[in-house]
Amino acid sequence: MDNCIFCKIVRGEVPSRKVYEDELVYAFHDINPVAPVHFMLIPKAHVASMAQLEAEHEPVMGRIMALAARLARQEGSSEGFRVIVNTGRIGRQDVMHVHVHVIGGTEVLPPMLVRR
């Protein structure tokens, strides 16, 4: 996708603070972190959201999930972390390229959901 900000990051057109990269996955620090450790893992190939994932995406999404723990420890979250994937409008997805947030590095994380 030509106008997708995450695709532009993968192509090197927009700068990022890279955490990890291989042939399928790119990981980078969030520009508005909510905790000392806050980075995102994305597939290099554009997929708009989790709602569009198909069986063909299993290798990249499996790799992302396996990398989340290793990279969280590497970045300073050895005691635990949170993994968040916002999906679609109701899921409050801001960038329409599937991305997995990894958040940690502090004793107290923001609340997961506001209870009503």
FENPEJO-V697192 format. One record per residue. D_CENTER is the distance of its C-alpha to the mean C-alpha in whole Angstrom. Layout:
d_center: {D_CENTER & D_CENTER}
This chain:
d_center: {18 & 20 & 19 & 15 & 13 & 10 & 13 & 15 & 13 & 13 & 17 & 17 & 19 & 17 & 16 & 13 & 13 & 12 & 11 & 11 & 13 & 15 & 16 & 13 & 10 & 9 & 7 & 8 & 9 & 9 & 12 & 13 & 12 & 13 & 14 & 15 & 12 & 9 & 6 & 3 & 3 & 5 & 9 & 12 & 14 & 13 & 13 & 13 & 12 & 12 & 15 & 16 & 15 & 18 & 20 & 19 & 15 & 16 & 16 & 12 & 11 & 13 & 12 & 8 & 10 & 13 & 11 & 9 & 12 & 14 & 11 & 12 & 15 & 15 & 14 & 16 & 15 & 18 & 19 & 16 & 13 & 11 & 8 & 8 & 7 & 10 & 12 & 15 & 17 & 18 & 15 & 14 & 11 & 12 & 11 & 12 & 10 & 8 & 4 & 3 & 4 & 6 & 10 & 13 & 16 & 18 & 21 & 20 & 17 & 17 & 18 & 16 & 19 & 22 & 25 & 27}
